[in-house]
Amino acid sequence: MKVLEISSIGVEDNLIYYRRNYTAIAKIDFLSKQEDVQISFTIEVDPFGRKTITLNYPYGTNFDYPVLPVTKSIKEKILSMDSEGWQGYQ
């Protein structure tokens, strides 16, 4: 299983300056097929600069793979995109 890309990123308005809310589509390569999964995620920065990502799937989302490895891989991809300078303004 591998996260190929995260695309169609939309920014949700938020009044809290240290939280950023997004919706997106994650393209995931499972063992036998590729699948697009809709996600919503929040990047929150604590007072020490550490980033925490909260990831949600829409109700009824199903895929033939354990959820925890998929969630971990998507979070890692989001963190790498954010550390490379992506700010969600695309």
MODELLER restraints for C-alpha pairs under 7 A, 6 or more apart:
rsr = mdl.restraints
at = mdl.atoms
rsr.add(forms.Gaussian(group=physical.xy_distance, feature=features.Distance(at['CA:1:A'], at['CA:29:A']), mean=5.52, stdev=0.5))
rsr.add(forms.Gaussian(group=physical.xy_distance, feature=features.Distance(at['CA:1:A'], at['CA:30:A']), mean=4.54, stdev=0.5))
rsr.add(forms.Gaussian(group=physical.xy_distance, feature=features.Distance(at['CA:1:A'], at['CA:31:A']), mean=6.03, stdev=0.5))
rsr.add(forms.Gaussian(group=physical.xy_distance, feature=features.Distance(at['CA:2:A'], at['CA:28:A']), mean=5.78, stdev=0.5))
rsr.add(forms.Gaussian(group=physical.xy_distance, feature=features.Distance(at['CA:2:A'], at['CA:29:A']), mean=5.16, stdev=0.5))
rsr.add(forms.Gaussian(group=physical.xy_distance, feature=features.Distance(at['CA:2:A'], at['CA:30:A']), mean=6.70, stdev=0.5))
rsr.add(forms.Gaussian(group=physical.xy_distance, feature=features.Distance(at['CA:3:A'], at['CA:27:A']), mean=6.08, stdev=0.5))
rsr.add(forms.Gaussian(group=physical.xy_distance, feature=features.Distance(at['CA:3:A'], at['CA:28:A']), mean=4.48, stdev=0.5))
rsr.add(forms.Gaussian(group=physical.xy_distance, feature=features.Distance(at['CA:3:A'], at['CA:29:A']), mean=6.22, stdev=0.5))
rsr.add(forms.Gaussian(group=physical.xy_distance, feature=features.Distance(at['CA:3:A'], at['CA:73:A']), mean=6.50, stdev=0.5))
rsr.add(forms.Gaussian(group=physical.xy_distance, feature=features.Distance(at['CA:3:A'], at['CA:74:A']), mean=6.40, stdev=0.5))
rsr.add(forms.Gaussian(group=physical.xy_distance, feature=features.Distance(at['CA:4:A'], at['CA:27:A']), mean=5.50, stdev=0.5))
rsr.add(forms.Gaussian(group=physical.xy_distance, feature=features.Distance(at['CA:4:A'], at['CA:28:A']), mean=5.61, stdev=0.5))
rsr.add(forms.Gaussian(group=physical.xy_distance, feature=features.Distance(at['CA:4:A'], at['CA:29:A']), mean=6.59, stdev=0.5))
rsr.add(forms.Gaussian(group=physical.xy_distance, feature=features.Distance(at['CA:5:A'], at['CA:26:A']), mean=5.93, stdev=0.5))
rsr.add(forms.Gaussian(group=physical.xy_distance, feature=features.Distance(at['CA:5:A'], at['CA:27:A']), mean=5.35, stdev=0.5))
rsr.add(forms.Gaussian(group=physical.xy_distance, feature=features.Distance(at['CA:6:A'], at['CA:24:A']), mean=6.60, stdev=0.5))
rsr.add(forms.Gaussian(group=physical.xy_distance, feature=features.Distance(at['CA:6:A'], at['CA:25:A']), mean=5.67, stdev=0.5))
rsr.add(forms.Gaussian(group=physical.xy_distance, feature=features.Distance(at['CA:6:A'], at['CA:26:A']), mean=4.42, stdev=0.5))
rsr.add(forms.Gaussian(group=physical.xy_distance, feature=features.Distance(at['CA:6:A'], at['CA:27:A']), mean=6.24, stdev=0.5))
rsr.add(forms.Gaussian(group=physical.xy_distance, feature=features.Distance(at['CA:7:A'], at['CA:24:A']), mean=5.90, stdev=0.5))
rsr.add(forms.Gaussian(group=physical.xy_distance, feature=features.Distance(at['CA:7:A'], at['CA:25:A']), mean=5.34, stdev=0.5))
rsr.add(forms.Gaussian(group=physical.xy_distance, feature=features.Distance(at['CA:7:A'], at['CA:26:A']), mean=6.42, stdev=0.5))
rsr.add(forms.Gaussian(group=physical.xy_distance, feature=features.Distance(at['CA:8:A'], at['CA:24:A']), mean=5.22, stdev=0.5))
rsr.add(forms.Gaussian(group=physical.xy_distance, feature=features.Distance(at['CA:8:A'], at['CA:25:A']), mean=5.92, stdev=0.5))
rsr.add(forms.Gaussian(group=physical.xy_distance, feature=features.Distance(at['CA:9:A'], at['CA:22:A']), mean=6.56, stdev=0.5))
rsr.add(forms.Gaussian(group=physical.xy_distance, feature=features.Distance(at['CA:9:A'], at['CA:23:A']), mean=5.65, stdev=0.5))
rsr.add(forms.Gaussian(group=physical.xy_distance, feature=features.Distance(at['CA:9:A'], at['CA:24:A']), mean=4.32, stdev=0.5))
rsr.add(forms.Gaussian(group=physical.xy_distance, feature=features.Distance(at['CA:10:A'], at['CA:22:A']), mean=5.45, stdev=0.5))
rsr.add(forms.Gaussian(group=physical.xy_distance, feature=features.Distance(at['CA:10:A'], at['CA:23:A']), mean=5.12, stdev=0.5))
rsr.add(forms.Gaussian(group=physical.xy_distance, feature=features.Distance(at['CA:10:A'], at['CA:24:A']), mean=6.23, stdev=0.5))
rsr.add(forms.Gaussian(group=physical.xy_distance, feature=features.Distance(at['CA:11:A'], at['CA:21:A']), mean=6.10, stdev=0.5))
rsr.add(forms.Gaussian(group=physical.xy_distance, feature=features.Distance(at['CA:11:A'], at['CA:22:A']), mean=4.61, stdev=0.5))
rsr.add(forms.Gaussian(group=physical.xy_distance, feature=features.Distance(at['CA:11:A'], at['CA:23:A']), mean=6.61, stdev=0.5))
rsr.add(forms.Gaussian(group=physical.xy_distance, feature=features.Distance(at['CA:11:A'], at['CA:88:A']), mean=6.83, stdev=0.5))
rsr.add(forms.Gaussian(group=physical.xy_distance, feature=features.Distance(at['CA:12:A'], at['CA:21:A']), mean=5.26, stdev=0.5))
rsr.add(forms.Gaussian(group=physical.xy_distance, feature=features.Distance(at['CA:12:A'], at['CA:22:A']), mean=5.53, stdev=0.5))
rsr.add(forms.Gaussian(group=physical.xy_distance, feature=features.Distance(at['CA:14:A'], at['CA:20:A']), mean=6.84, stdev=0.5))
rsr.add(forms.Gaussian(group=physical.xy_distance, feature=features.Distance(at['CA:18:A'], at['CA:44:A']), mean=5.74, stdev=0.5))
rsr.add(forms.Gaussian(group=physical.xy_distance, feature=features.Distance(at['CA:18:A'], at['CA:45:A']), mean=5.46, stdev=0.5))
rsr.add(forms.Gaussian(group=physical.xy_distance, feature=features.Distance(at['CA:19:A'], at['CA:42:A']), mean=6.64, stdev=0.5))
rsr.add(forms.Gaussian(group=physical.xy_distance, feature=features.Distance(at['CA:19:A'], at['CA:43:A']), mean=5.72, stdev=0.5))
rsr.add(forms.Gaussian(group=physical.xy_distance, feature=features.Distance(at['CA:19:A'], at['CA:44:A']), mean=4.44, stdev=0.5))
rsr.add(forms.Gaussian(group=physical.xy_distance, feature=features.Distance(at['CA:19:A'], at['CA:45:A']), mean=6.66, stdev=0.5))
rsr.add(forms.Gaussian(group=physical.xy_distance, feature=features.Distance(at['CA:20:A'], at['CA:42:A']), mean=5.51, stdev=0.5))
rsr.add(forms.Gaussian(group=physical.xy_distance, feature=features.Distance(at['CA:20:A'], at['CA:43:A']), mean=5.25, stdev=0.5))
rsr.add(forms.Gaussian(group=physical.xy_distance, feature=features.Distance(at['CA:20:A'], at['CA:44:A']), mean=6.50, stdev=0.5))
rsr.add(forms.Gaussian(group=physical.xy_distance, feature=features.Distance(at['CA:21:A'], at['CA:41:A']), mean=5.96, stdev=0.5))
rsr.add(forms.Gaussian(group=physical.xy_distance, feature=features.Distance(at['CA:21:A'], at['CA:42:A']), mean=4.48, stdev=0.5))
rsr.add(forms.Gaussian(group=physical.xy_distance, feature=features.Distance(at['CA:21:A'], at['CA:43:A']), mean=6.66, stdev=0.5))
rsr.add(forms.Gaussian(group=physical.xy_distance, feature=features.Distance(at['CA:22:A'], at['CA:40:A']), mean=5.63, stdev=0.5))
rsr.add(forms.Gaussian(group=physical.xy_distance, feature=features.Distance(at['CA:22:A'], at['CA:41:A']), mean=5.40, stdev=0.5))
rsr.add(forms.Gaussian(group=physical.xy_distance, feature=features.Distance(at['CA:22:A'], at['CA:42:A']), mean=6.26, stdev=0.5))
rsr.add(forms.Gaussian(group=physical.xy_distance, feature=features.Distance(at['CA:23:A'], at['CA:39:A']), mean=5.84, stdev=0.5))
rsr.add(forms.Gaussian(group=physical.xy_distance, feature=features.Distance(at['CA:23:A'], at['CA:40:A']), mean=4.20, stdev=0.5))
rsr.add(forms.Gaussian(group=physical.xy_distance, feature=features.Distance(at['CA:23:A'], at['CA:41:A']), mean=6.36, stdev=0.5))
rsr.add(forms.Gaussian(group=physical.xy_distance, feature=features.Distance(at['CA:24:A'], at['CA:38:A']), mean=5.98, stdev=0.5))
rsr.add(forms.Gaussian(group=physical.xy_distance, feature=features.Distance(at['CA:24:A'], at['CA:39:A']), mean=5.42, stdev=0.5))
rsr.add(forms.Gaussian(group=physical.xy_distance, feature=features.Distance(at['CA:24:A'], at['CA:40:A']), mean=6.17, stdev=0.5))
rsr.add(forms.Gaussian(group=physical.xy_distance, feature=features.Distance(at['CA:25:A'], at['CA:36:A']), mean=6.23, stdev=0.5))
rsr.add(forms.Gaussian(group=physical.xy_distance, feature=features.Distance(at['CA:25:A'], at['CA:37:A']), mean=5.55, stdev=0.5))
rsr.add(forms.Gaussian(group=physical.xy_distance, feature=features.Distance(at['CA:25:A'], at['CA:38:A']), mean=4.51, stdev=0.5))
rsr.add(forms.Gaussian(group=physical.xy_distance, feature=features.Distance(at['CA:25:A'], at['CA:39:A']), mean=5.92, stdev=0.5))
rsr.add(forms.Gaussian(group=physical.xy_distance, feature=features.Distance(at['CA:26:A'], at['CA:36:A']), mean=5.61, stdev=0.5))
rsr.add(forms.Gaussian(group=physical.xy_distance, feature=features.Distance(at['CA:26:A'], at['CA:37:A']), mean=5.20, stdev=0.5))
rsr.add(forms.Gaussian(group=physical.xy_distance, feature=features.Distance(at['CA:26:A'], at['CA:38:A']), mean=6.31, stdev=0.5))
rsr.add(forms.Gaussian(group=physical.xy_distance, feature=features.Distance(at['CA:26:A'], at['CA:39:A']), mean=6.95, stdev=0.5))
rsr.add(forms.Gaussian(group=physical.xy_distance, feature=features.Distance(at['CA:27:A'], at['CA:34:A']), mean=6.91, stdev=0.5))
rsr.add(forms.Gaussian(group=physical.xy_distance, feature=features.Distance(at['CA:27:A'], at['CA:35:A']), mean=5.79, stdev=0.5))
rsr.add(forms.Gaussian(group=physical.xy_distance, feature=features.Distance(at['CA:27:A'], at['CA:36:A']), mean=4.54, stdev=0.5))
rsr.add(forms.Gaussian(group=physical.xy_distance, feature=features.Distance(at['CA:27:A'], at['CA:37:A']), mean=6.45, stdev=0.5))
rsr.add(forms.Gaussian(group=physical.xy_distance, feature=features.Distance(at['CA:28:A'], at['CA:34:A']), mean=5.61, stdev=0.5))
rsr.add(forms.Gaussian(group=physical.xy_distance, feature=features.Distance(at['CA:28:A'], at['CA:35:A']), mean=5.39, stdev=0.5))
rsr.add(forms.Gaussian(group=physical.xy_distance, feature=features.Distance(at['CA:28:A'], at['CA:36:A']), mean=6.31, stdev=0.5))
rsr.add(forms.Gaussian(group=physical.xy_distance, feature=features.Distance(at['CA:29:A'], at['CA:35:A']), mean=6.53, stdev=0.5))
rsr.add(forms.Gaussian(group=physical.xy_distance, feature=features.Distance(at['CA:38:A'], at['CA:57:A']), mean=6.52, stdev=0.5))
rsr.add(forms.Gaussian(group=physical.xy_distance, feature=features.Distance(at['CA:38:A'], at['CA:58:A']), mean=6.94, stdev=0.5))
rsr.add(forms.Gaussian(group=physical.xy_distance, feature=features.Distance(at['CA:39:A'], at['CA:56:A']), mean=5.82, stdev=0.5))
rsr.add(forms.Gaussian(group=physical.xy_distance, feature=features.Distance(at['CA:39:A'], at['CA:57:A']), mean=4.92, stdev=0.5))
rsr.add(forms.Gaussian(group=physical.xy_distance, feature=features.Distance(at['CA:39:A'], at['CA:58:A']), mean=6.75, stdev=0.5))
rsr.add(forms.Gaussian(group=physical.xy_distance, feature=features.Distance(at['CA:40:A'], at['CA:55:A']), mean=6.00, stdev=0.5))
rsr.add(forms.Gaussian(group=physical.xy_distance, feature=features.Distance(at['CA:40:A'], at['CA:56:A']), mean=5.24, stdev=0.5))
rsr.add(forms.Gaussian(group=physical.xy_distance, feature=features.Distance(at['CA:40:A'], at['CA:57:A']), mean=6.44, stdev=0.5))
rsr.add(forms.Gaussian(group=physical.xy_distance, feature=features.Distance(at['CA:41:A'], at['CA:53:A']), mean=6.73, stdev=0.5))
rsr.add(forms.Gaussian(group=physical.xy_distance, feature=features.Distance(at['CA:41:A'], at['CA:54:A']), mean=5.43, stdev=0.5))
rsr.add(forms.Gaussian(group=physical.xy_distance, feature=features.Distance(at['CA:41:A'], at['CA:55:A']), mean=4.42, stdev=0.5))
rsr.add(forms.Gaussian(group=physical.xy_distance, feature=features.Distance(at['CA:41:A'], at['CA:56:A']), mean=6.06, stdev=0.5))
rsr.add(forms.Gaussian(group=physical.xy_distance, feature=features.Distance(at['CA:42:A'], at['CA:53:A']), mean=5.55, stdev=0.5))
rsr.add(forms.Gaussian(group=physical.xy_distance, feature=features.Distance(at['CA:42:A'], at['CA:54:A']), mean=5.16, stdev=0.5))
rsr.add(forms.Gaussian(group=physical.xy_distance, feature=features.Distance(at['CA:42:A'], at['CA:55:A']), mean=6.68, stdev=0.5))
rsr.add(forms.Gaussian(group=physical.xy_distance, feature=features.Distance(at['CA:43:A'], at['CA:51:A']), mean=6.47, stdev=0.5))
rsr.add(forms.Gaussian(group=physical.xy_distance, feature=features.Distance(at['CA:43:A'], at['CA:52:A']), mean=5.76, stdev=0.5))
rsr.add(forms.Gaussian(group=physical.xy_distance, feature=features.Distance(at['CA:43:A'], at['CA:53:A']), mean=4.74, stdev=0.5))
rsr.add(forms.Gaussian(group=physical.xy_distance, feature=features.Distance(at['CA:43:A'], at['CA:54:A']), mean=6.76, stdev=0.5))
rsr.add(forms.Gaussian(group=physical.xy_distance, feature=features.Distance(at['CA:44:A'], at['CA:51:A']), mean=5.56, stdev=0.5))
rsr.add(forms.Gaussian(group=physical.xy_distance, feature=features.Distance(at['CA:44:A'], at['CA:52:A']), mean=5.19, stdev=0.5))
rsr.add(forms.Gaussian(group=physical.xy_distance, feature=features.Distance(at['CA:44:A'], at['CA:53:A']), mean=6.43, stdev=0.5))
rsr.add(forms.Gaussian(group=physical.xy_distance, feature=features.Distance(at['CA:45:A'], at['CA:51:A']), mean=4.57, stdev=0.5))
rsr.add(forms.Gaussian(group=physical.xy_distance, feature=features.Distance(at['CA:45:A'], at['CA:52:A']), mean=6.42, stdev=0.5))
rsr.add(forms.Gaussian(group=physical.xy_distance, feature=features.Distance(at['CA:53:A'], at['CA:75:A']), mean=6.59, stdev=0.5))
